[in-house]
Amino acid sequence: MNKYELAVVLNAKLEDEERAAAIEKVSKYITRFGGTVTEVEECGKKRLAYEIQKMKEAFYYFVRFESEEANCPNEVEARIRLMESVIRYLCVKQEA
């Protein structure tokens, strides 16, 4: 079982319900492609290192998940790329 960590940076202008819906959608993508979400960590609103789309702040989330499917992270990233509320993302494989 491979372990992954997905960092998701959401638009700071989103309401609480919209942020929760976006993270729920990411979790559903993970389960759809053979993964199991183990933890969702909300780090809150933080200042960005550089301005992105004229925004200086954004909401940070870390989603940890496991998957035996080798293509699960690629499929999830392909779907997240199309989400308007996500301004940046990064999925990394954790060492055993």
CYANA upper distance limits for C-alpha pairs under 8 A (distance plus 0.5 A):
  1 MET  CA     66 GLU  CA      6.84
  1 MET  CA     67 SER  CA      6.22
  1 MET  CA     68 GLU  CA      5.42
  2 ASN  CA     66 GLU  CA      6.03
  2 ASN  CA     67 SER  CA      5.89
  2 ASN  CA     68 GLU  CA      6.41
  2 ASN  CA     93 LYS  CA      7.81
  2 ASN  CA     94 GLN  CA      8.19
  3 LYS  CA     64 ARG  CA      7.92
  3 LYS  CA     65 PHE  CA      6.42
  3 LYS  CA     66 GLU  CA      4.96
  3 LYS  CA     67 SER  CA      7.09
  3 LYS  CA     93 LYS  CA      6.46
  3 LYS  CA     94 GLN  CA      5.94
  3 LYS  CA     95 GLU  CA      8.10
  3 LYS  CA     96 ALA  CA      8.26
  4 TYR  CA     64 ARG  CA      6.28
  4 TYR  CA     65 PHE  CA      5.88
  4 TYR  CA     66 GLU  CA      6.56
  4 TYR  CA     67 SER  CA      8.43
  4 TYR  CA     73 PRO  CA      8.47
  4 TYR  CA     91 CYS  CA      7.29
  4 TYR  CA     92 VAL  CA      6.12
  4 TYR  CA     93 LYS  CA      4.86
  4 TYR  CA     94 GLN  CA      5.82
  5 GLU  CA     62 PHE  CA      7.18
  5 GLU  CA     63 VAL  CA      6.24
  5 GLU  CA     64 ARG  CA      4.94
  5 GLU  CA     65 PHE  CA      6.92
  5 GLU  CA     91 CYS  CA      6.17
  5 GLU  CA     92 VAL  CA      5.93
  5 GLU  CA     93 LYS  CA      6.92
  5 GLU  CA     94 GLN  CA      7.29
  6 LEU  CA     62 PHE  CA      6.11
  6 LEU  CA     63 VAL  CA      5.50
  6 LEU  CA     64 ARG  CA      6.70
  6 LEU  CA     65 PHE  CA      8.49
  6 LEU  CA     89 TYR  CA      7.55
  6 LEU  CA     90 LEU  CA      6.15
  6 LEU  CA     91 CYS  CA      4.73
  6 LEU  CA     92 VAL  CA      6.97
  7 ALA  CA     60 TYR  CA      7.75
  7 ALA  CA     61 TYR  CA      6.34
  7 ALA  CA     62 PHE  CA      5.09
  7 ALA  CA     63 VAL  CA      6.94
  7 ALA  CA     89 TYR  CA      5.87
  7 ALA  CA     90 LEU  CA      5.65
  7 ALA  CA     91 CYS  CA      6.80
  8 VAL  CA     60 TYR  CA      6.46
  8 VAL  CA     61 TYR  CA      5.66
  8 VAL  CA     62 PHE  CA      6.77
  8 VAL  CA     63 VAL  CA      8.27
  8 VAL  CA     86 VAL  CA      7.35
  8 VAL  CA     88 ARG  CA      6.65
  8 VAL  CA     89 TYR  CA      5.01
  8 VAL  CA     90 LEU  CA      7.29
  9 VAL  CA     58 ALA  CA      6.80
  9 VAL  CA     59 PHE  CA      6.12
  9 VAL  CA     60 TYR  CA      5.26
  9 VAL  CA     61 TYR  CA      6.92
  9 VAL  CA     86 VAL  CA      6.36
  9 VAL  CA     87 ILE  CA      6.29
  9 VAL  CA     88 ARG  CA      5.57
  9 VAL  CA     89 TYR  CA      6.54
 10 LEU  CA     14 LEU  CA      8.31
 10 LEU  CA     19 ARG  CA      7.85
 10 LEU  CA     58 ALA  CA      6.24
 10 LEU  CA     59 PHE  CA      5.55
 10 LEU  CA     60 TYR  CA      6.98
 10 LEU  CA     61 TYR  CA      8.49
 10 LEU  CA     85 SER  CA      6.14
 10 LEU  CA     86 VAL  CA      5.11
 10 LEU  CA     87 ILE  CA      6.21
 10 LEU  CA     88 ARG  CA      7.76
 11 ASN  CA     57 GLU  CA      8.46
 11 ASN  CA     58 ALA  CA      5.85
 11 ASN  CA     59 PHE  CA      7.03
 11 ASN  CA     85 SER  CA      6.05
 11 ASN  CA     86 VAL  CA      6.80
 11 ASN  CA     87 ILE  CA      6.77
 12 ALA  CA     45 LYS  CA      7.67
 12 ALA  CA     55 MET  CA      8.23
 12 ALA  CA     57 GLU  CA      6.52
 12 ALA  CA     58 ALA  CA      4.86
 12 ALA  CA     59 PHE  CA      6.31
 14 LEU  CA     18 GLU  CA      6.36
 14 LEU  CA     19 ARG  CA      6.65
 14 LEU  CA     85 SER  CA      8.13
 15 GLU  CA     19 ARG  CA      6.80
 16 ASP  CA     20 ALA  CA      6.68
 17 GLU  CA     21 ALA  CA      6.57
 18 GLU  CA     22 ALA  CA      6.67
 19 ARG  CA     23 ILE  CA      6.80
 20 ALA  CA     24 GLU  CA      6.56
 21 ALA  CA     25 LYS  CA      6.58
 22 ALA  CA     26 VAL  CA      6.86
 22 ALA  CA     85 SER  CA      7.72
 23 ILE  CA     27 SER  CA      6.73
 24 GLU  CA     28 LYS  CA      6.70
 25 LYS  CA     29 TYR  CA      6.80
 26 VAL  CA     30 ILE  CA      6.90
 26 VAL  CA     76 VAL  CA      7.97
 26 VAL  CA     80 ILE  CA      7.54
 27 SER  CA     31 THR  CA      6.90
 27 SER  CA     37 VAL  CA      7.12
 28 LYS  CA     32 ARG  CA      6.46
 29 TYR  CA     33 PHE  CA      6.86
 29 TYR  CA     76 VAL  CA      6.33
 29 TYR  CA     79 ARG  CA      8.05
 30 ILE  CA     34 GLY  CA      7.14
 30 ILE  CA     35 GLY  CA      5.57
 30 ILE  CA     36 THR  CA      7.24
 30 ILE  CA     37 VAL  CA      7.60
 30 ILE  CA     65 PHE  CA      8.29
 30 ILE  CA     72 CYS  CA      7.48
 30 ILE  CA     73 PRO  CA      8.32
 30 ILE  CA     76 VAL  CA      6.62
 31 THR  CA     35 GLY  CA      5.22
 31 THR  CA     36 THR  CA      6.17
 31 THR  CA     37 VAL  CA      7.78
 33 PHE  CA     69 GLU  CA      8.05
 33 PHE  CA     72 CYS  CA      5.82
 33 PHE  CA     75 GLU  CA      7.60
 33 PHE  CA     76 VAL  CA      8.01
 34 GLY  CA     67 SER  CA      6.57
 34 GLY  CA     68 GLU  CA      7.65
 34 GLY  CA     69 GLU  CA      6.56
 34 GLY  CA     72 CYS  CA      7.00
 35 GLY  CA     65 PHE  CA      6.98
 35 GLY  CA     66 GLU  CA      5.97
 35 GLY  CA     67 SER  CA      4.76
 35 GLY  CA     68 GLU  CA      7.70
 35 GLY  CA     69 GLU  CA      7.84
 35 GLY  CA     72 CYS  CA      7.27
 36 THR  CA     65 PHE  CA      5.89
 36 THR  CA     66 GLU  CA      5.73
 36 THR  CA     67 SER  CA      6.82
 37 VAL  CA     63 VAL  CA      7.65
 37 VAL  CA     64 ARG  CA      6.56
 37 VAL  CA     65 PHE  CA      4.70
 37 VAL  CA     66 GLU  CA      7.04
 38 THR  CA     63 VAL  CA      8.28
 38 THR  CA     64 ARG  CA      6.12
 38 THR  CA     65 PHE  CA      5.60
 38 THR  CA     66 GLU  CA      7.62
 39 GLU  CA     63 VAL  CA      6.37
 39 GLU  CA     64 ARG  CA      5.62
 39 GLU  CA     65 PHE  CA      7.42
 40 VAL  CA     61 TYR  CA      7.57
 40 VAL  CA     62 PHE  CA      6.31
 40 VAL  CA     63 VAL  CA      5.01
 40 VAL  CA     64 ARG  CA      6.85
 41 GLU  CA     61 TYR  CA      6.16
 41 GLU  CA     62 PHE  CA      5.52
 41 GLU  CA     63 VAL  CA      6.82
 42 GLU  CA     60 TYR  CA      6.84
 42 GLU  CA     61 TYR  CA      5.16
 42 GLU  CA     62 PHE  CA      7.05
 43 CYS  CA     59 PHE  CA      7.70
 43 CYS  CA     60 TYR  CA      5.82
 43 CYS  CA     61 TYR  CA      6.31
 43 CYS  CA     62 PHE  CA      8.21
 44 GLY  CA     59 PHE  CA      5.75
 44 GLY  CA     60 TYR  CA      6.23
 44 GLY  CA     61 TYR  CA      7.99
 45 LYS  CA     57 GLU  CA      7.09
 45 LYS  CA     58 ALA  CA      5.88
 45 LYS  CA     59 PHE  CA      4.79
 45 LYS  CA     60 TYR  CA      6.95
 46 LYS  CA     57 GLU  CA      6.05
 46 LYS  CA     58 ALA  CA      6.22
 46 LYS  CA     59 PHE  CA      6.74
 46 LYS  CA     60 TYR  CA      7.59
 47 ARG  CA     56 LYS  CA      6.43
 47 ARG  CA     57 GLU  CA      4.85
 47 ARG  CA     58 ALA  CA      7.07
 48 LEU  CA     52 ILE  CA      8.39
 48 LEU  CA     56 LYS  CA      5.95
 48 LEU  CA     57 GLU  CA      5.74
 48 LEU  CA     58 ALA  CA      7.19
 50 TYR  CA     56 LYS  CA      7.43
 51 GLU  CA     55 MET  CA      5.94
 51 GLU  CA     56 LYS  CA      5.58
 52 ILE  CA     56 LYS  CA      7.38
 52 ILE  CA     87 ILE  CA      8.18
 67 SER  CA     72 CYS  CA      7.42
 71 ASN  CA     75 GLU  CA      6.68
 72 CYS  CA     76 VAL  CA      6.65
 73 PRO  CA     77 GLU  CA      6.57
 73 PRO  CA     91 CYS  CA      7.38
 74 ASN  CA     78 ALA  CA      6.67
 75 GLU  CA     79 ARG  CA      6.99
 76 VAL  CA     80 ILE  CA      6.64
 77 GLU  CA     81 ARG  CA      6.48
 77 GLU  CA     89 TYR  CA      8.43
 77 GLU  CA     91 CYS  CA      8.10
 78 ALA  CA     82 LEU  CA      7.66
 79 ARG  CA     83 MET  CA      7.55
 80 ILE  CA     86 VAL  CA      7.64
 80 ILE  CA     89 TYR  CA      8.35
 81 ARG  CA     86 VAL  CA      8.03
